Amino acid sequence: MSASINDIELLAQLRDGNLAAFQYVYDTYRHWLYVTAYSMLKDEIEAQELSQDLFIDFWHKDVGSKIDFNSSAELKNFLYISIRNRCLNKLAKDATRIKRLKEITLPETYTIQHSRLENNELKDQLETAIKKLPERQSLAFRLAYQENKTRKEIAAVMQTSEETVKKQVASALRTLRASLKKMLS
């Protein structure tokens, strides 16, 4: 693709699914998007993955009739907003995971297990306790803590409200803490 291509030609070629036009956009903006993502995430690998995923999604979902840009400035703005939103979503998901890990408190009498056998026993005890939970609480807990899904994602899977998910996870945590405390004492 020539460097002298104008906005109208570029956007028309993108609408037509022209791979060379996409390659031109990729080559032009990939480093800038990476730097933007890195400035927000402070993680090279995550920044690289998010910027690459953006281009993959852009090619598969947005190319063709969905492109409604009138200038390269609008395209650049779209790419910036897209990477910013992906970074914000990543940061929010990470914050949710960290918060959930902090919510899991172990009994004061708990000691760190040093052998694989002891760790497996603890996993088995936890699994036994989870299986005793009501079905909806068990599902909400597994999605939240084992699959690291957000309340919104869990609500969509379970076809319920985020508030209901919050209550089910909280109830599951209370029950599991009590069960594990009994098992470990």
PyMOL commands that place a pseudoatom at each C-alpha (Angstrom):
pseudoatom trace, name=CA, resn=MET, resi=1, chain=A, elem=C, hetatm=0, pos=[0.000, 0.000, 0.000]
pseudoatom trace, name=CA, resn=SER, resi=2, chain=A, elem=C, hetatm=0, pos=[1.508, 3.328, -0.975]
pseudoatom trace, name=CA, resn=ALA, resi=3, chain=A, elem=C, hetatm=0, pos=[2.236, 5.992, 1.616]
pseudoatom trace, name=CA, resn=SER, resi=4, chain=A, elem=C, hetatm=0, pos=[0.390, 8.551, -0.486]
pseudoatom trace, name=CA, resn=ILE, resi=5, chain=A, elem=C, hetatm=0, pos=[-2.979, 6.860, -0.124]
pseudoatom trace, name=CA, resn=ASN, resi=6, chain=A, elem=C, hetatm=0, pos=[-5.673, 9.269, 0.942]
pseudoatom trace, name=CA, resn=ASP, resi=7, chain=A, elem=C, hetatm=0, pos=[-8.267, 8.741, 3.651]
pseudoatom trace, name=CA, resn=ILE, resi=8, chain=A, elem=C, hetatm=0, pos=[-11.130, 8.106, 1.272]
pseudoatom trace, name=CA, resn=GLU, resi=9, chain=A, elem=C, hetatm=0, pos=[-9.233, 5.412, -0.655]
pseudoatom trace, name=CA, resn=LEU, resi=10, chain=A, elem=C, hetatm=0, pos=[-7.998, 3.747, 2.541]
pseudoatom trace, name=CA, resn=LEU, resi=11, chain=A, elem=C, hetatm=0, pos=[-11.432, 3.644, 4.141]
pseudoatom trace, name=CA, resn=ALA, resi=12, chain=A, elem=C, hetatm=0, pos=[-13.043, 2.403, 0.927]
pseudoatom trace, name=CA, resn=GLN, resi=13, chain=A, elem=C, hetatm=0, pos=[-10.478, -0.384, 0.691]
pseudoatom trace, name=CA, resn=LEU, resi=14, chain=A, elem=C, hetatm=0, pos=[-11.066, -1.314, 4.360]
pseudoatom trace, name=CA, resn=ARG, resi=15, chain=A, elem=C, hetatm=0, pos=[-14.819, -1.461, 3.697]
pseudoatom trace, name=CA, resn=ASP, resi=16, chain=A, elem=C, hetatm=0, pos=[-14.083, -3.845, 0.823]
pseudoatom trace, name=CA, resn=GLY, resi=17, chain=A, elem=C, hetatm=0, pos=[-12.045, -6.092, 3.144]
pseudoatom trace, name=CA, resn=ASN, resi=18, chain=A, elem=C, hetatm=0, pos=[-8.731, -5.293, 1.448]
pseudoatom trace, name=CA, resn=LEU, resi=19, chain=A, elem=C, hetatm=0, pos=[-5.970, -7.003, 3.435]
pseudoatom trace, name=CA, resn=ALA, resi=20, chain=A, elem=C, hetatm=0, pos=[-3.329, -4.529, 2.228]
pseudoatom trace, name=CA, resn=ALA, resi=21, chain=A, elem=C, hetatm=0, pos=[-5.394, -1.640, 3.602]
pseudoatom trace, name=CA, resn=PHE, resi=22, chain=A, elem=C, hetatm=0, pos=[-5.729, -3.447, 6.912]
pseudoatom trace, name=CA, resn=GLN, resi=23, chain=A, elem=C, hetatm=0, pos=[-1.957, -4.112, 6.938]
pseudoatom trace, name=CA, resn=TYR, resi=24, chain=A, elem=C, hetatm=0, pos=[-1.380, -0.394, 6.348]
pseudoatom trace, name=CA, resn=VAL, resi=25, chain=A, elem=C, hetatm=0, pos=[-3.612, 0.499, 9.334]
pseudoatom trace, name=CA, resn=TYR, resi=26, chain=A, elem=C, hetatm=0, pos=[-1.875, -2.145, 11.438]
pseudoatom trace, name=CA, resn=ASP, resi=27, chain=A, elem=C, hetatm=0, pos=[1.615, -0.920, 10.536]
pseudoatom trace, name=CA, resn=THR, resi=28, chain=A, elem=C, hetatm=0, pos=[0.616, 2.694, 11.076]
pseudoatom trace, name=CA, resn=TYR, resi=29, chain=A, elem=C, hetatm=0, pos=[-1.079, 2.349, 14.461]
pseudoatom trace, name=CA, resn=ARG, resi=30, chain=A, elem=C, hetatm=0, pos=[0.176, -0.809, 16.210]
pseudoatom trace, name=CA, resn=HIS, resi=31, chain=A, elem=C, hetatm=0, pos=[3.094, 0.792, 18.054]
pseudoatom trace, name=CA, resn=TRP, resi=32, chain=A, elem=C, hetatm=0, pos=[1.018, 3.790, 19.077]
pseudoatom trace, name=CA, resn=LEU, resi=33, chain=A, elem=C, hetatm=0, pos=[-1.736, 1.510, 20.442]
pseudoatom trace, name=CA, resn=TYR, resi=34, chain=A, elem=C, hetatm=0, pos=[0.816, -0.611, 22.282]
pseudoatom trace, name=CA, resn=VAL, resi=35, chain=A, elem=C, hetatm=0, pos=[2.323, 2.486, 23.928]
pseudoatom trace, name=CA, resn=THR, resi=36, chain=A, elem=C, hetatm=0, pos=[-1.161, 3.715, 24.841]
pseudoatom trace, name=CA, resn=ALA, resi=37, chain=A, elem=C, hetatm=0, pos=[-2.036, 0.363, 26.417]
pseudoatom trace, name=CA, resn=TYR, resi=38, chain=A, elem=C, hetatm=0, pos=[1.300, 0.130, 28.215]
pseudoatom trace, name=CA, resn=SER, resi=39, chain=A, elem=C, hetatm=0, pos=[0.873, 3.615, 29.686]
pseudoatom trace, name=CA, resn=MET, resi=40, chain=A, elem=C, hetatm=0, pos=[-2.373, 2.449, 31.276]
pseudoatom trace, name=CA, resn=LEU, resi=41, chain=A, elem=C, hetatm=0, pos=[-1.477, -1.120, 32.253]
pseudoatom trace, name=CA, resn=LYS, resi=42, chain=A, elem=C, hetatm=0, pos=[2.254, -0.855, 33.016]
pseudoatom trace, name=CA, resn=ASP, resi=43, chain=A, elem=C, hetatm=0, pos=[2.585, -4.411, 31.709]
pseudoatom trace, name=CA, resn=GLU, resi=44, chain=A, elem=C, hetatm=0, pos=[4.348, -5.054, 28.403]
pseudoatom trace, name=CA, resn=ILE, resi=45, chain=A, elem=C, hetatm=0, pos=[2.821, -8.456, 27.719]
pseudoatom trace, name=CA, resn=GLU, resi=46, chain=A, elem=C, hetatm=0, pos=[-0.740, -7.390, 28.534]
pseudoatom trace, name=CA, resn=ALA, resi=47, chain=A, elem=C, hetatm=0, pos=[-0.343, -4.217, 26.453]
pseudoatom trace, name=CA, resn=GLN, resi=48, chain=A, elem=C, hetatm=0, pos=[0.922, -6.242, 23.519]
pseudoatom trace, name=CA, resn=GLU, resi=49, chain=A, elem=C, hetatm=0, pos=[-1.865, -8.822, 23.823]
pseudoatom trace, name=CA, resn=LEU, resi=50, chain=A, elem=C, hetatm=0, pos=[-4.615, -6.217, 24.103]
pseudoatom trace, name=CA, resn=SER, resi=51, chain=A, elem=C, hetatm=0, pos=[-3.369, -4.242, 21.110]
pseudoatom trace, name=CA, resn=GLN, resi=52, chain=A, elem=C, hetatm=0, pos=[-3.046, -7.420, 19.019]
pseudoatom trace, name=CA, resn=ASP, resi=53, chain=A, elem=C, hetatm=0, pos=[-6.513, -8.585, 20.090]
pseudoatom trace, name=CA, resn=LEU, resi=54, chain=A, elem=C, hetatm=0, pos=[-7.893, -5.203, 19.090]
pseudoatom trace, name=CA, resn=PHE, resi=55, chain=A, elem=C, hetatm=0, pos=[-6.558, -5.599, 15.565]
pseudoatom trace, name=CA, resn=ILE, resi=56, chain=A, elem=C, hetatm=0, pos=[-7.846, -9.174, 15.333]
pseudoatom trace, name=CA, resn=ASP, resi=57, chain=A, elem=C, hetatm=0, pos=[-11.305, -8.048, 16.422]
pseudoatom trace, name=CA, resn=PHE, resi=58, chain=A, elem=C, hetatm=0, pos=[-11.111, -5.013, 14.150]
pseudoatom trace, name=CA, resn=TRP, resi=59, chain=A, elem=C, hetatm=0, pos=[-10.380, -7.223, 11.160]
pseudoatom trace, name=CA, resn=HIS, resi=60, chain=A, elem=C, hetatm=0, pos=[-12.986, -9.876, 11.963]
pseudoatom trace, name=CA, resn=LYS, resi=61, chain=A, elem=C, hetatm=0, pos=[-15.803, -7.728, 13.319]
pseudoatom trace, name=CA, resn=ASP, resi=62, chain=A, elem=C, hetatm=0, pos=[-15.440, -4.186, 12.018]
pseudoatom trace, name=CA, resn=VAL, resi=63, chain=A, elem=C, hetatm=0, pos=[-14.113, -4.497, 8.499]
pseudoatom trace, name=CA, resn=GLY, resi=64, chain=A, elem=C, hetatm=0, pos=[-16.609, -4.132, 5.721]
pseudoatom trace, name=CA, resn=SER, resi=65, chain=A, elem=C, hetatm=0, pos=[-19.974, -2.492, 5.958]
pseudoatom trace, name=CA, resn=LYS, resi=66, chain=A, elem=C, hetatm=0, pos=[-19.507, -1.657, 9.643]
pseudoatom trace, name=CA, resn=ILE, resi=67, chain=A, elem=C, hetatm=0, pos=[-16.753, 0.878, 8.950]
pseudoatom trace, name=CA, resn=ASP, resi=68, chain=A, elem=C, hetatm=0, pos=[-18.391, 4.258, 8.988]
pseudoatom trace, name=CA, resn=PHE, resi=69, chain=A, elem=C, hetatm=0, pos=[-15.389, 6.561, 9.228]
pseudoatom trace, name=CA, resn=ASN, resi=70, chain=A, elem=C, hetatm=0, pos=[-15.000, 9.641, 7.071]
pseudoatom trace, name=CA, resn=SER, resi=71, chain=A, elem=C, hetatm=0, pos=[-11.344, 10.308, 7.860]
pseudoatom trace, name=CA, resn=SER, resi=72, chain=A, elem=C, hetatm=0, pos=[-8.242, 8.704, 9.291]
pseudoatom trace, name=CA, resn=ALA, resi=73, chain=A, elem=C, hetatm=0, pos=[-8.732, 10.962, 12.336]
pseudoatom trace, name=CA, resn=GLU, resi=74, chain=A, elem=C, hetatm=0, pos=[-12.039, 9.204, 13.048]
pseudoatom trace, name=CA, resn=LEU, resi=75, chain=A, elem=C, hetatm=0, pos=[-10.347, 5.829, 12.556]
pseudoatom trace, name=CA, resn=LYS, resi=76, chain=A, elem=C, hetatm=0, pos=[-7.551, 6.818, 14.935]
pseudoatom trace, name=CA, resn=ASN, resi=77, chain=A, elem=C, hetatm=0, pos=[-10.107, 8.039, 17.476]
pseudoatom trace, name=CA, resn=PHE, resi=78, chain=A, elem=C, hetatm=0, pos=[-11.984, 4.723, 17.187]
pseudoatom trace, name=CA, resn=LEU, resi=79, chain=A, elem=C, hetatm=0, pos=[-8.769, 2.754, 17.752]
pseudoatom trace, name=CA, resn=TYR, resi=80, chain=A, elem=C, hetatm=0, pos=[-7.807, 4.913, 20.747]
pseudoatom trace, name=CA, resn=ILE, resi=81, chain=A, elem=C, hetatm=0, pos=[-11.219, 4.564, 22.398]
pseudoatom trace, name=CA, resn=SER, resi=82, chain=A, elem=C, hetatm=0, pos=[-11.185, 0.826, 21.714]
pseudoatom trace, name=CA, resn=ILE, resi=83, chain=A, elem=C, hetatm=0, pos=[-7.763, 0.256, 23.316]
pseudoatom trace, name=CA, resn=ARG, resi=84, chain=A, elem=C, hetatm=0, pos=[-8.594, 2.547, 26.239]
pseudoatom trace, name=CA, resn=ASN, resi=85, chain=A, elem=C, hetatm=0, pos=[-11.816, 0.631, 26.927]
pseudoatom trace, name=CA, resn=ARG, resi=86, chain=A, elem=C, hetatm=0, pos=[-10.020, -2.710, 26.716]
pseudoatom trace, name=CA, resn=CYS, resi=87, chain=A, elem=C, hetatm=0, pos=[-7.425, -1.476, 29.197]
pseudoatom trace, name=CA, resn=LEU, resi=88, chain=A, elem=C, hetatm=0, pos=[-10.078, -0.159, 31.580]
pseudoatom trace, name=CA, resn=ASN, resi=89, chain=A, elem=C, hetatm=0, pos=[-11.945, -3.470, 31.370]
pseudoatom trace, name=CA, resn=LYS, resi=90, chain=A, elem=C, hetatm=0, pos=[-8.721, -5.380, 32.066]
pseudoatom trace, name=CA, resn=LEU, resi=91, chain=A, elem=C, hetatm=0, pos=[-7.903, -3.186, 35.064]
pseudoatom trace, name=CA, resn=ALA, resi=92, chain=A, elem=C, hetatm=0, pos=[-11.437, -3.577, 36.430]
pseudoatom trace, name=CA, resn=LYS, resi=93, chain=A, elem=C, hetatm=0, pos=[-11.327, -7.355, 35.999]
pseudoatom trace, name=CA, resn=ASP, resi=94, chain=A, elem=C, hetatm=0, pos=[-7.942, -7.507, 37.745]
pseudoatom trace, name=CA, resn=ALA, resi=95, chain=A, elem=C, hetatm=0, pos=[-9.234, -5.340, 40.598]
pseudoatom trace, name=CA, resn=THR, resi=96, chain=A, elem=C, hetatm=0, pos=[-12.261, -7.614, 40.971]
pseudoatom trace, name=CA, resn=ARG, resi=97, chain=A, elem=C, hetatm=0, pos=[-10.035, -10.704, 41.096]
pseudoatom trace, name=CA, resn=ILE, resi=98, chain=A, elem=C, hetatm=0, pos=[-7.761, -9.139, 43.721]
pseudoatom trace, name=CA, resn=LYS, resi=99, chain=A, elem=C, hetatm=0, pos=[-10.760, -8.050, 45.801]
pseudoatom trace, name=CA, resn=ARG, resi=100, chain=A, elem=C, hetatm=0, pos=[-12.194, -11.560, 45.668]
pseudoatom trace, name=CA, resn=LEU, resi=101, chain=A, elem=C, hetatm=0, pos=[-8.905, -13.110, 46.733]
pseudoatom trace, name=CA, resn=LYS, resi=102, chain=A, elem=C, hetatm=0, pos=[-8.770, -10.744, 49.714]
pseudoatom trace, name=CA, resn=GLU, resi=103, chain=A, elem=C, hetatm=0, pos=[-12.322, -11.719, 50.672]
pseudoatom trace, name=CA, resn=ILE, resi=104, chain=A, elem=C, hetatm=0, pos=[-11.320, -15.326, 51.138]
pseudoatom trace, name=CA, resn=THR, resi=105, chain=A, elem=C, hetatm=0, pos=[-10.157, -15.485, 54.713]
pseudoatom trace, name=CA, resn=LEU, resi=106, chain=A, elem=C, hetatm=0, pos=[-8.792, -18.595, 56.296]
pseudoatom trace, name=CA, resn=PRO, resi=107, chain=A, elem=C, hetatm=0, pos=[-9.296, -19.530, 59.935]
pseudoatom trace, name=CA, resn=GLU, resi=108, chain=A, elem=C, hetatm=0, pos=[-6.652, -18.200, 62.322]
pseudoatom trace, name=CA, resn=THR, resi=109, chain=A, elem=C, hetatm=0, pos=[-5.614, -21.766, 63.098]
pseudoatom trace, name=CA, resn=TYR, resi=110, chain=A, elem=C, hetatm=0, pos=[-4.822, -22.471, 59.449]
pseudoatom trace, name=CA, resn=THR, resi=111, chain=A, elem=C, hetatm=0, pos=[-1.192, -23.203, 58.678]
pseudoatom trace, name=CA, resn=ILE, resi=112, chain=A, elem=C, hetatm=0, pos=[0.369, -23.226, 55.239]
pseudoatom trace, name=CA, resn=GLN, resi=113, chain=A, elem=C, hetatm=0, pos=[0.460, -26.702, 53.808]
pseudoatom trace, name=CA, resn=HIS, resi=114, chain=A, elem=C, hetatm=0, pos=[3.898, -27.756, 52.658]
pseudoatom trace, name=CA, resn=SER, resi=115, chain=A, elem=C, hetatm=0, pos=[3.290, -31.030, 50.951]
pseudoatom trace, name=CA, resn=ARG, resi=116, chain=A, elem=C, hetatm=0, pos=[1.425, -31.750, 47.744]
pseudoatom trace, name=CA, resn=LEU, resi=117, chain=A, elem=C, hetatm=0, pos=[-0.626, -34.382, 49.600]
pseudoatom trace, name=CA, resn=GLU, resi=118, chain=A, elem=C, hetatm=0, pos=[-1.781, -31.843, 52.189]
pseudoatom trace, name=CA, resn=ASN, resi=119, chain=A, elem=C, hetatm=0, pos=[-2.621, -29.323, 49.454]
pseudoatom trace, name=CA, resn=ASN, resi=120, chain=A, elem=C, hetatm=0, pos=[-4.616, -31.965, 47.600]
pseudoatom trace, name=CA, resn=GLU, resi=121, chain=A, elem=C, hetatm=0, pos=[-6.479, -32.805, 50.801]
pseudoatom trace, name=CA, resn=LEU, resi=122, chain=A, elem=C, hetatm=0, pos=[-7.346, -29.142, 51.271]
pseudoatom trace, name=CA, resn=LYS, resi=123, chain=A, elem=C, hetatm=0, pos=[-8.549, -28.922, 47.650]
pseudoatom trace, name=CA, resn=ASP, resi=124, chain=A, elem=C, hetatm=0, pos=[-10.677, -32.009, 48.205]
pseudoatom trace, name=CA, resn=GLN, resi=125, chain=A, elem=C, hetatm=0, pos=[-12.159, -30.504, 51.376]
pseudoatom trace, name=CA, resn=LEU, resi=126, chain=A, elem=C, hetatm=0, pos=[-12.963, -27.292, 49.537]
pseudoatom trace, name=CA, resn=GLU, resi=127, chain=A, elem=C, hetatm=0, pos=[-14.524, -29.223, 46.655]
pseudoatom trace, name=CA, resn=THR, resi=128, chain=A, elem=C, hetatm=0, pos=[-16.615, -31.247, 49.116]
pseudoatom trace, name=CA, resn=ALA, resi=129, chain=A, elem=C, hetatm=0, pos=[-17.801, -28.041, 50.779]
pseudoatom trace, name=CA, resn=ILE, resi=130, chain=A, elem=C, hetatm=0, pos=[-18.652, -26.458, 47.400]
pseudoatom trace, name=CA, resn=LYS, resi=131, chain=A, elem=C, hetatm=0, pos=[-20.670, -29.522, 46.386]
pseudoatom trace, name=CA, resn=LYS, resi=132, chain=A, elem=C, hetatm=0, pos=[-22.784, -29.119, 49.544]
pseudoatom trace, name=CA, resn=LEU, resi=133, chain=A, elem=C, hetatm=0, pos=[-23.806, -25.577, 48.534]
pseudoatom trace, name=CA, resn=PRO, resi=134, chain=A, elem=C, hetatm=0, pos=[-27.164, -24.983, 46.856]
pseudoatom trace, name=CA, resn=GLU, resi=135, chain=A, elem=C, hetatm=0, pos=[-26.778, -25.325, 43.076]
pseudoatom trace, name=CA, resn=ARG, resi=136, chain=A, elem=C, hetatm=0, pos=[-27.072, -21.592, 42.252]
pseudoatom trace, name=CA, resn=GLN, resi=137, chain=A, elem=C, hetatm=0, pos=[-24.624, -20.587, 45.009]
pseudoatom trace, name=CA, resn=SER, resi=138, chain=A, elem=C, hetatm=0, pos=[-22.158, -23.230, 43.877]
pseudoatom trace, name=CA, resn=LEU, resi=139, chain=A, elem=C, hetatm=0, pos=[-22.373, -22.044, 40.275]
pseudoatom trace, name=CA, resn=ALA, resi=140, chain=A, elem=C, hetatm=0, pos=[-21.997, -18.373, 41.269]
pseudoatom trace, name=CA, resn=PHE, resi=141, chain=A, elem=C, hetatm=0, pos=[-18.992, -19.192, 43.473]
pseudoatom trace, name=CA, resn=ARG, resi=142, chain=A, elem=C, hetatm=0, pos=[-17.276, -21.304, 40.802]
pseudoatom trace, name=CA, resn=LEU, resi=143, chain=A, elem=C, hetatm=0, pos=[-17.773, -18.644, 38.131]
pseudoatom trace, name=CA, resn=ALA, resi=144, chain=A, elem=C, hetatm=0, pos=[-16.493, -15.905, 40.434]
pseudoatom trace, name=CA, resn=TYR, resi=145, chain=A, elem=C, hetatm=0, pos=[-13.542, -17.611, 42.087]
pseudoatom trace, name=CA, resn=GLN, resi=146, chain=A, elem=C, hetatm=0, pos=[-12.528, -20.426, 39.790]
pseudoatom trace, name=CA, resn=GLU, resi=147, chain=A, elem=C, hetatm=0, pos=[-13.203, -18.754, 36.441]
pseudoatom trace, name=CA, resn=ASN, resi=148, chain=A, elem=C, hetatm=0, pos=[-12.598, -15.142, 37.596]
pseudoatom trace, name=CA, resn=LYS, resi=149, chain=A, elem=C, hetatm=0, pos=[-15.756, -13.822, 35.949]
pseudoatom trace, name=CA, resn=THR, resi=150, chain=A, elem=C, hetatm=0, pos=[-17.236, -10.456, 36.859]
pseudoatom trace, name=CA, resn=ARG, resi=151, chain=A, elem=C, hetatm=0, pos=[-20.674, -10.119, 38.423]
pseudoatom trace, name=CA, resn=LYS, resi=152, chain=A, elem=C, hetatm=0, pos=[-22.004, -8.879, 35.113]
pseudoatom trace, name=CA, resn=GLU, resi=153, chain=A, elem=C, hetatm=0, pos=[-20.640, -11.940, 33.285]
pseudoatom trace, name=CA, resn=ILE, resi=154, chain=A, elem=C, hetatm=0, pos=[-21.995, -14.270, 35.973]
pseudoatom trace, name=CA, resn=ALA, resi=155, chain=A, elem=C, hetatm=0, pos=[-25.410, -12.597, 35.846]
pseudoatom trace, name=CA, resn=ALA, resi=156, chain=A, elem=C, hetatm=0, pos=[-25.495, -13.162, 32.077]
pseudoatom trace, name=CA, resn=VAL, resi=157, chain=A, elem=C, hetatm=0, pos=[-24.563, -16.842, 32.424]
pseudoatom trace, name=CA, resn=MET, resi=158, chain=A, elem=C, hetatm=0, pos=[-27.040, -17.432, 35.229]
pseudoatom trace, name=CA, resn=GLN, resi=159, chain=A, elem=C, hetatm=0, pos=[-29.718, -15.219, 33.668]
pseudoatom trace, name=CA, resn=THR, resi=160, chain=A, elem=C, hetatm=0, pos=[-30.241, -13.227, 36.853]
pseudoatom trace, name=CA, resn=SER, resi=161, chain=A, elem=C, hetatm=0, pos=[-29.404, -9.780, 38.239]
pseudoatom trace, name=CA, resn=GLU, resi=162, chain=A, elem=C, hetatm=0, pos=[-25.968, -8.684, 39.415]
pseudoatom trace, name=CA, resn=GLU, resi=163, chain=A, elem=C, hetatm=0, pos=[-27.441, -8.045, 42.879]
pseudoatom trace, name=CA, resn=THR, resi=164, chain=A, elem=C, hetatm=0, pos=[-28.653, -11.655, 43.076]
pseudoatom trace, name=CA, resn=VAL, resi=165, chain=A, elem=C, hetatm=0, pos=[-25.185, -12.848, 42.046]
pseudoatom trace, name=CA, resn=LYS, resi=166, chain=A, elem=C, hetatm=0, pos=[-23.637, -10.676, 44.774]
pseudoatom trace, name=CA, resn=LYS, resi=167, chain=A, elem=C, hetatm=0, pos=[-25.943, -12.198, 47.403]
pseudoatom trace, name=CA, resn=GLN, resi=168, chain=A, elem=C, hetatm=0, pos=[-25.365, -15.768, 46.194]
pseudoatom trace, name=CA, resn=VAL, resi=169, chain=A, elem=C, hetatm=0, pos=[-21.566, -15.382, 46.220]
pseudoatom trace, name=CA, resn=ALA, resi=170, chain=A, elem=C, hetatm=0, pos=[-21.661, -13.761, 49.683]
pseudoatom trace, name=CA, resn=SER, resi=171, chain=A, elem=C, hetatm=0, pos=[-23.844, -16.591, 51.020]
pseudoatom trace, name=CA, resn=ALA, resi=172, chain=A, elem=C, hetatm=0, pos=[-21.552, -19.181, 49.465]
pseudoatom trace, name=CA, resn=LEU, resi=173, chain=A, elem=C, hetatm=0, pos=[-18.500, -17.547, 51.063]
pseudoatom trace, name=CA, resn=ARG, resi=174, chain=A, elem=C, hetatm=0, pos=[-20.132, -17.505, 54.518]
pseudoatom trace, name=CA, resn=THR, resi=175, chain=A, elem=C, hetatm=0, pos=[-21.105, -21.167, 54.219]
pseudoatom trace, name=CA, resn=LEU, resi=176, chain=A, elem=C, hetatm=0, pos=[-17.700, -22.229, 52.883]
pseudoatom trace, name=CA, resn=ARG, resi=177, chain=A, elem=C, hetatm=0, pos=[-15.827, -20.336, 55.625]
pseudoatom trace, name=CA, resn=ALA, resi=178, chain=A, elem=C, hetatm=0, pos=[-17.907, -22.060, 58.269]
pseudoatom trace, name=CA, resn=SER, resi=179, chain=A, elem=C, hetatm=0, pos=[-17.524, -25.475, 56.622]
pseudoatom trace, name=CA, resn=LEU, resi=180, chain=A, elem=C, hetatm=0, pos=[-13.775, -25.136, 56.185]
pseudoatom trace, name=CA, resn=LYS, resi=181, chain=A, elem=C, hetatm=0, pos=[-13.347, -23.851, 59.731]
pseudoatom trace, name=CA, resn=LYS, resi=182, chain=A, elem=C, hetatm=0, pos=[-15.079, -27.010, 61.019]
pseudoatom trace, name=CA, resn=MET, resi=183, chain=A, elem=C, hetatm=0, pos=[-13.006, -29.253, 58.746]
pseudoatom trace, name=CA, resn=LEU, resi=184, chain=A, elem=C, hetatm=0, pos=[-9.700, -27.625, 59.659]
pseudoatom trace, name=CA, resn=SER, resi=185, chain=A, elem=C, hetatm=0, pos=[-10.225, -27.537, 63.400]
for i in range(1, 185): cmd.bond("trace and resi %d" % i, "trace and resi %d" % (i + 1))
show_as sticks, trace
zoom trace
